[in-house]
């Protein structure tokens, strides 16, 4: 883990798998950069995390679905949200033309 960097450098423009880079960890806190290049979660698989997650989409686009909502949410650069612990959600799509760069802050758990 480095003590500085650039959120938009150090990854492939089109990769077979999502990339997760931990930027900072402290007790009860983890900050990571996630780079998605067209990936989506597997059908029927939901994230169910024990900690609060604050996430911002910095570039690209994504479609996020919550199990307790009828309609998915389209995220564009600059959109952010807080996801409560154990709120089941999934990534249904990410931009296949350019990297979708996320900043995720995990608190607690």
GUBAZA-39973 format. One record per residue: residue number from 1; x, y, z of N, C-alpha, C in turn. Coordinates in pm, whole numbers, plus 50000, padded with zeros to 5 digits. Each point is the difference from the previous one (the first is absolute). Example, Ala and Ser with C-alpha at 12.3 -4.5 7.8 and 13.67 -1.06 7.14 Angstrom:
! GUBAZA-39973
<n->1 n_X->51319 n_Y->49431 n_Z->50780 ca_X->49911 ca_Y->50119 ca_Z->50000 c_X->50090 c_Y->50120 c_Z->50000>
<n->2 n_X->49965 n_Y->50105 n_Z->49928 ca_X->50082 ca_Y->50119 ca_Z->50006 c_X->49923 c_Y->50109 c_Z->50073>
//
This chain:
! GUBAZA-39973
<n->1 n_X->50085 n_Y->49883 n_Z->50000 ca_X->49915 ca_Y->50117 ca_Z->50000 c_X->50090 c_Y->50124 c_Z->50000>
<n->2 n_X->49968 n_Y->50094 n_Z->49912 ca_X->50076 ca_Y->50124 ca_Z->49991 c_X->49936 c_Y->50109 c_Z->50085>
<n->3 n_X->50073 n_Y->50108 n_Z->50023 ca_X->49943 ca_Y->50111 ca_Z->50075 c_X->49953 c_Y->50113 c_Z->49908>
<n->4 n_X->50011 n_Y->49980 n_Z->49869 ca_X->49947 ca_Y->50096 ca_Z->49903 c_X->49985 c_Y->49931 c_Z->49866>
<n->5 n_X->49927 n_Y->50061 n_Z->49909 ca_X->49979 ca_Y->49942 ca_Z->49869 c_X->49899 c_Y->50081 c_Z->49922>
<n->6 n_X->49956 n_Y->49944 n_Z->49889 ca_X->49900 ca_Y->50064 ca_Z->49915 c_X->49889 c_Y->49899 c_Z->49977>
<n->7 n_X->49877 n_Y->50039 n_Z->50026 ca_X->49887 ca_Y->49908 ca_Z->49989 c_X->49973 c_Y->49955 c_Z->49858>
<n->8 n_X->50053 n_Y->50074 n_Z->49900 ca_X->49970 ca_Y->49968 ca_Z->49861 c_X->50118 c_Y->49937 c_Z->49927>
<n->9 n_X->50102 n_Y->49957 n_Z->50073 ca_X->50116 ca_Y->49938 ca_Z->49938 c_X->50028 c_Y->49864 c_Z->50065>
<n->10 n_X->50076 n_Y->49918 n_Z->49926 ca_X->50045 ca_Y->49873 ca_Z->50056 c_X->49907 c_Y->49884 c_Z->49977>
<n->11 n_X->49916 n_Y->50007 n_Z->49896 ca_X->49913 ca_Y->49888 ca_Z->49968 c_X->49980 c_Y->49995 c_Z->49849>
<n->12 n_X->49957 n_Y->49883 n_Z->49953 ca_X->49974 ca_Y->49981 ca_Z->49858 c_X->49865 c_Y->50064 c_Z->49963>
<n->13 n_X->49993 n_Y->50054 n_Z->49878 ca_X->49876 ca_Y->50061 ca_Z->49953 c_X->49890 c_Y->49896 c_Z->49980>
<n->14 n_X->50037 n_Y->49877 n_Z->49971 ca_X->49903 ca_Y->49891 ca_Z->49984 c_X->50061 c_Y->49875 c_Z->50059>
<n->15 n_X->49950 n_Y->49957 n_Z->50115 ca_X->50054 ca_Y->49883 ca_Z->50069 c_X->49892 c_Y->49893 c_Z->50011>
<n->16 n_X->50042 n_Y->49877 n_Z->50012 ca_X->49906 ca_Y->49887 ca_Z->50010 c_X->49927 c_Y->49999 c_Z->50134>
<n->17 n_X->50063 n_Y->50055 n_Z->50103 ca_X->49940 ca_Y->50000 ca_Z->50133 c_X->50004 c_Y->50139 c_Z->50060>
<n->18 n_X->49906 n_Y->50023 n_Z->50092 ca_X->50003 ca_Y->50125 ca_Z->50075 c_X->50128 c_Y->50006 c_Z->50081>
<n->19 n_X->50045 n_Y->50121 n_Z->50025 ca_X->50122 ca_Y->50019 ca_Z->50080 c_X->49962 c_Y->50070 c_Z->50130>
<n->20 n_X->50050 n_Y->49948 n_Z->50112 ca_X->49977 ca_Y->50056 ca_Z->50133 c_X->50136 c_Y->50036 c_Z->50059>
<n->21 n_X->50021 n_Y->50128 n_Z->50028 ca_X->50125 ca_Y->50046 ca_Z->50060 c_X->49970 c_Y->50067 c_Z->50133>
<n->22 n_X->50055 n_Y->49946 n_Z->50108 ca_X->49984 ca_Y->50062 ca_Z->50131 c_X->50094 c_Y->50119 c_Z->50008>
<n->23 n_X->49944 n_Y->50117 n_Z->50030 ca_X->50077 ca_Y->50124 ca_Z->50008 c_X->50039 c_Y->50033 c_Z->50143>
<n->24 n_X->49914 n_Y->49965 n_Z->50096 ca_X->50025 ca_Y->50031 ca_Z->50141 c_X->49920 c_Y->49906 c_Z->50087>
<n->25 n_X->50064 n_Y->49948 n_Z->50103 ca_X->49928 ca_Y->49924 ca_Z->50101 c_X->50036 c_Y->50051 c_Z->50138>
<n->26 n_X->49902 n_Y->50007 n_Z->50084 ca_X->50014 ca_Y->50034 ca_Z->50141 c_X->49895 c_Y->49918 c_Z->50074>
<n->27 n_X->50011 n_Y->49987 n_Z->50131 ca_X->49897 ca_Y->49925 ca_Z->50072 c_X->49861 c_Y->50057 c_Z->49969>
<n->28 n_X->49913 n_Y->49914 n_Z->49948 ca_X->49863 ca_Y->50040 ca_Z->49968 c_X->49986 c_Y->50082 c_Z->49872>
<n->29 n_X->50106 n_Y->50009 n_Z->49919 ca_X->49995 ca_Y->50081 ca_Z->49878 c_X->50083 c_Y->49934 c_Z->49890>
<n->30 n_X->49943 n_Y->49993 n_Z->49880 ca_X->50074 ca_Y->49955 ca_Z->49882 c_X->49955 c_Y->50086 c_Z->49881>
<n->31 n_X->50096 n_Y->50059 n_Z->49930 ca_X->49971 ca_Y->50079 ca_Z->49881 c_X->50060 c_Y->49926 c_Z->49882>
<n->32 n_X->49921 n_Y->49980 n_Z->49896 ca_X->50052 ca_Y->49929 ca_Z->49885 c_X->49955 c_Y->50065 c_Z->49870>
<n->33 n_X->50082 n_Y->49978 n_Z->49898 ca_X->49965 ca_Y->50038 ca_Z->49864 c_X->49957 c_Y->49871 c_Z->49931>
<n->34 n_X->49888 n_Y->50007 n_Z->49932 ca_X->49951 ca_Y->49887 ca_Z->49921 c_X->49993 c_Y->50047 c_Z->49856>
<n->35 n_X->50055 n_Y->49920 n_Z->49909 ca_X->49995 ca_Y->50033 ca_Z->49858 c_X->49923 c_Y->49889 c_Z->49930>
<n->36 n_X->49888 n_Y->50036 n_Z->49940 ca_X->49916 ca_Y->49907 ca_Z->49924 c_X->50010 c_Y->50036 c_Z->49853>
<n->37 n_X->50017 n_Y->49899 n_Z->49917 ca_X->50010 ca_Y->50025 ca_Z->49856 c_X->49902 c_Y->49908 c_Z->49928>
<n->38 n_X->49871 n_Y->50024 n_Z->50026 ca_X->49895 ca_Y->49921 ca_Z->49937 c_X->49950 c_Y->49884 c_Z->50085>
<n->39 n_X->50057 n_Y->49979 n_Z->50118 ca_X->49958 ca_Y->49888 ca_Z->50085 c_X->49867 c_Y->50031 c_Z->50069>
<n->40 n_X->49935 n_Y->49892 n_Z->50041 ca_X->49877 ca_Y->50008 ca_Z->50079 c_X->49999 c_Y->49880 c_Z->50093>
<n->41 n_X->49917 n_Y->50008 n_Z->50103 ca_X->49987 ca_Y->49888 ca_Z->50091 c_X->49927 c_Y->49884 c_Z->49934>
<n->42 n_X->50025 n_Y->49880 n_Z->50049 ca_X->49932 ca_Y->49881 ca_Z->49947 c_X->49850 c_Y->50008 c_Z->50032>
<n->43 n_X->49918 n_Y->49952 n_Z->49910 ca_X->49855 ca_Y->50001 ca_Z->50021 c_X->49964 c_Y->49934 c_Z->50132>
<n->44 n_X->49916 n_Y->50066 n_Z->50076 ca_X->49951 ca_Y->49945 ca_Z->50125 c_X->50096 c_Y->50009 c_Z->50118>
<n->45 n_X->50119 n_Y->50057 n_Z->49979 ca_X->50097 ca_Y->50013 ca_Z->50108 c_X->49995 c_Y->50142 c_Z->50054>
<n->46 n_X->49982 n_Y->50013 n_Z->50132 ca_X->49986 ca_Y->50131 ca_Z->50065 c_X->50115 c_Y->50021 c_Z->50098>
<n->47 n_X->50048 n_Y->50124 n_Z->50007 ca_X->50093 ca_Y->50038 ca_Z->50106 c_X->49918 c_Y->50021 c_Z->50127>
<n->48 n_X->50049 n_Y->49950 n_Z->50112 ca_X->49935 ca_Y->50015 ca_Z->50130 c_X->50112 c_Y->50024 c_Z->50100>
<n->49 n_X->50039 n_Y->50124 n_Z->50016 ca_X->50120 ca_Y->50036 ca_Z->50076 c_X->49965 c_Y->50039 c_Z->50143>
<n->50 n_X->50086 n_Y->49964 n_Z->50096 ca_X->49974 ca_Y->50035 ca_Z->50140 c_X->50030 c_Y->50145 c_Z->50034>
<n->51 n_X->50069 n_Y->50073 n_Z->49911 ca_X->50039 ca_Y->50138 ca_Z->50029 c_X->49924 c_Y->50098 c_Z->49910>
<n->52 n_X->49998 n_Y->50126 n_Z->50042 ca_X->49948 ca_Y->50107 ca_Z->49916 c_X->50098 c_Y->50023 c_Z->49886>
<n->53 n_X->49946 n_Y->50023 n_Z->49881 ca_X->50085 ca_Y->50032 ca_Z->49885 c_X->49953 c_Y->50132 c_Z->49939>
<n->54 n_X->50093 n_Y->50093 n_Z->49986 ca_X->49976 ca_Y->50124 ca_Z->49927 c_X->50074 c_Y->49983 c_Z->49868>
<n->55 n_X->49931 n_Y->50018 n_Z->49889 ca_X->50062 ca_Y->49978 ca_Z->49871 c_X->49971 c_Y->50119 c_Z->49908>
<n->56 n_X->50101 n_Y->50038 n_Z->49921 ca_X->49985 ca_Y->50107 ca_Z->49900 c_X->50051 c_Y->49946 c_Z->49867>
<n->57 n_X->49927 n_Y->50029 n_Z->49894 ca_X->50046 ca_Y->49965 ca_Z->49867 c_X->50072 c_Y->50121 c_Z->49941>
<n->58 n_X->50128 n_Y->49984 n_Z->49968 ca_X->50083 ca_Y->50111 ca_Z->49954 c_X->50004 c_Y->50012 c_Z->49849>
<n->59 n_X->49989 n_Y->49885 n_Z->49930 ca_X->49999 ca_Y->50002 ca_Z->49854 c_X->49923 c_Y->49879 c_Z->49949>
<n->60 n_X->49962 n_Y->50003 n_Z->49873 ca_X->49924 ca_Y->49891 ca_Z->49941 c_X->49854 c_Y->50008 c_Z->50039>
<n->61 n_X->49935 n_Y->49886 n_Z->50007 ca_X->49861 ca_Y->49992 ca_Z->50042 c_X->49975 c_Y->49862 c_Z->50059>
<n->62 n_X->49891 n_Y->49988 n_Z->50074 ca_X->49966 ca_Y->49872 ca_Z->50061 c_X->49851 c_Y->49994 c_Z->50027>
<n->63 n_X->49950 n_Y->49879 n_Z->50010 ca_X->49862 ca_Y->49977 ca_Z->50040 c_X->50006 c_Y->49918 c_Z->50128>
<n->64 n_X->49942 n_Y->50056 n_Z->50106 ca_X->50001 ca_Y->49936 ca_Z->50131 c_X->49856 c_Y->49967 c_Z->50037>
<n->65 n_X->49979 n_Y->49879 n_Z->50048 ca_X->49865 ca_Y->49958 ca_Z->50042 c_X->50003 c_Y->49963 c_Z->50147>
<n->66 n_X->49895 n_Y->50044 n_Z->50071 ca_X->49979 ca_Y->49961 ca_Z->50139 c_X->49885 c_Y->49900 c_Z->50003>
<n->67 n_X->50014 n_Y->49897 n_Z->50081 ca_X->49899 ca_Y->49896 ca_Z->50008 c_X->49864 c_Y->50057 c_Z->50043>
<n->68 n_X->50001 n_Y->50106 n_Z->50082 ca_X->49875 ca_Y->50055 ca_Z->50051 c_X->49943 c_Y->50113 c_Z->49913>
<n->69 n_X->50052 n_Y->50019 n_Z->49880 ca_X->49948 ca_Y->50102 ca_Z->49908 c_X->49960 c_Y->49935 c_Z->49869>
<n->70 n_X->49894 n_Y->50050 n_Z->49939 ca_X->49951 ca_Y->49944 ca_Z->49875 c_X->50090 c_Y->50037 c_Z->49883>
<n->71 n_X->50040 n_Y->50126 n_Z->49993 ca_X->50078 ca_Y->50049 ca_Z->49887 c_X->50150 c_Y->50008 c_Z->50035>
<n->72 n_X->50086 n_Y->49965 n_Z->49904 ca_X->50145 ca_Y->50018 ca_Z->50022 c_X->50036 c_Y->50148 c_Z->49993>
<n->73 n_X->50116 n_Y->50033 n_Z->50052 ca_X->50049 ca_Y->50138 ca_Z->49998 c_X->50114 c_Y->50012 c_Z->49899>
<n->74 n_X->49990 n_Y->50099 n_Z->49912 ca_X->50107 ca_Y->50030 ca_Z->49906 c_X->50092 c_Y->50101 c_Z->50066>
<n->75 n_X->50129 n_Y->49967 n_Z->50007 ca_X->50098 ca_Y->50090 ca_Z->50060 c_X->50087 c_Y->50060 c_Z->49892>
<n->76 n_X->50023 n_Y->50130 n_Z->50012 ca_X->50087 ca_Y->50074 ca_Z->49909 c_X->50113 c_Y->50061 c_Z->50080>
<n->77 n_X->50106 n_Y->50048 n_Z->49935 ca_X->50109 ca_Y->50061 ca_Z->50075 c_X->49951 c_Y->50109 c_Z->50096>
<n->78 n_X->50048 n_Y->49991 n_Z->50122 ca_X->49961 ca_Y->50095 ca_Z->50104 c_X->49891 c_Y->49948 c_Z->50092>
<n->79 n_X->49927 n_Y->49897 n_Z->49959 ca_X->49896 ca_Y->49944 ca_Z->50085 c_X->50063 c_Y->49922 c_Z->50115>
<n->80 n_X->49940 n_Y->50014 n_Z->50117 ca_X->50048 ca_Y->49928 ca_Z->50118 c_X->49881 c_Y->49956 c_Z->50083>
<n->81 n_X->50021 n_Y->49903 n_Z->50087 ca_X->49894 ca_Y->49955 ca_Z->50089 c_X->50061 c_Y->49927 c_Z->50119>
<n->82 n_X->49920 n_Y->49991 n_Z->50105 ca_X->50036 ca_Y->49923 ca_Z->50118 c_X->49914 c_Y->49875 c_Z->50001>
<n->83 n_X->50065 n_Y->49886 n_Z->50016 ca_X->49930 ca_Y->49871 ca_Z->50003 c_X->50007 c_Y->49947 c_Z->50143>
<n->84 n_X->49885 n_Y->49983 n_Z->50061 ca_X->49992 ca_Y->49955 ca_Z->50139 c_X->50048 c_Y->49855 c_Z->50013>
<n->85 n_X->50049 n_Y->49964 n_Z->50118 ca_X->50041 ca_Y->49861 ca_Z->50022 c_X->49886 c_Y->49903 c_Z->49967>
<n->86 n_X->50032 n_Y->49892 n_Z->49934 ca_X->49909 ca_Y->49891 ca_Z->49964 c_X->49890 c_Y->50042 c_Z->49903>
<n->87 n_X->50014 n_Y->50116 n_Z->49936 ca_X->49904 ca_Y->50036 ca_Z->49894 c_X->50048 c_Y->49931 c_Z->49872>
<n->88 n_X->49924 n_Y->49901 n_Z->49959 ca_X->50043 ca_Y->49918 ca_Z->49887 c_X->49994 c_Y->50079 c_Z->49869>
<n->89 n_X->50112 n_Y->49992 n_Z->49928 ca_X->50013 ca_Y->50075 ca_Z->49875 c_X->50091 c_Y->49924 c_Z->49904>
<n->90 n_X->49995 n_Y->50041 n_Z->49874 ca_X->50083 ca_Y->49938 ca_Z->49898 c_X->50028 c_Y->50099 c_Z->49888>
<n->91 n_X->50111 n_Y->49979 n_Z->49931 ca_X->50033 ca_Y->50081 ca_Z->49883 c_X->49947 c_Y->49924 c_Z->49879>
<n->92 n_X->49904 n_Y->50060 n_Z->49930 ca_X->49941 ca_Y->49934 ca_Z->49885 c_X->50076 c_Y->50027 c_Z->49871>
<n->93 n_X->50070 n_Y->50113 n_Z->49993 ca_X->50076 ca_Y->50032 ca_Z->49878 c_X->50099 c_Y->50111 c_Z->50031>
<n->94 n_X->50110 n_Y->50000 n_Z->49925 ca_X->50093 ca_Y->50112 ca_Z->50002 c_X->50036 c_Y->50032 c_Z->49855>
<n->95 n_X->50049 n_Y->50118 n_Z->49979 ca_X->50035 ca_Y->50050 ca_Z->49867 c_X->50099 c_Y->49905 c_Z->49932>
<n->96 n_X->49967 n_Y->49955 n_Z->49881 ca_X->50088 ca_Y->49912 ca_Z->49926 c_X->50098 c_Y->50072 c_Z->49909>
<n->97 n_X->49983 n_Y->50131 n_Z->49986 ca_X->50085 ca_Y->50079 ca_Z->49910 c_X->50116 c_Y->50069 c_Z->50070>
<n->98 n_X->49979 n_Y->50037 n_Z->50126 ca_X->50104 ca_Y->50069 ca_Z->50076 c_X->49994 c_Y->49952 c_Z->50145>
<n->99 n_X->50109 n_Y->50010 n_Z->50073 ca_X->50000 ca_Y->49951 ca_Z->50138 c_X->49902 c_Y->50078 c_Z->50090>
<n->100 n_X->49932 n_Y->49925 n_Z->50082 ca_X->49919 ca_Y->50058 ca_Z->50107 c_X->50085 c_Y->49994 c_Z->50126>
<n->101 n_X->50040 n_Y->50116 n_Z->50049 ca_X->50086 ca_Y->50008 ca_Z->50117 c_X->49915 c_Y->50040 c_Z->50120>
<n->102 n_X->50003 n_Y->49917 n_Z->50102 ca_X->49923 ca_Y->50020 ca_Z->50124 c_X->50097 c_Y->50034 c_Z->50113>
<n->103 n_X->49954 n_Y->50080 n_Z->50093 ca_X->50069 ca_Y->50018 ca_Z->50127 c_X->49904 c_Y->49948 c_Z->50106>
<n->104 n_X->50043 n_Y->49899 n_Z->50075 ca_X->49916 ca_Y->49937 ca_Z->50101 c_X->50062 c_Y->50015 c_Z->50137>
<n->105 n_X->49919 n_Y->50045 n_Z->50095 ca_X->50044 ca_Y->50017 ca_Z->50138 c_X->49914 c_Y->49905 c_Z->50086>
<n->106 n_X->50065 n_Y->49904 n_Z->50063 ca_X->49933 ca_Y->49903 ca_Z->50087 c_X->50026 c_Y->50040 c_Z->50144>
<n->107 n_X->49891 n_Y->50015 n_Z->50077 ca_X->50010 ca_Y->50046 ca_Z->50138 c_X->49934 c_Y->49899 c_Z->50092>
<n->108 n_X->50071 n_Y->49960 n_Z->50105 ca_X->49945 ca_Y->49907 ca_Z->50098 c_X->50013 c_Y->49856 c_Z->49955>
<n->109 n_X->49928 n_Y->49914 n_Z->50072 ca_X->49995 ca_Y->49858 ca_Z->49964 c_X->50129 c_Y->49933 c_Z->50022>
//
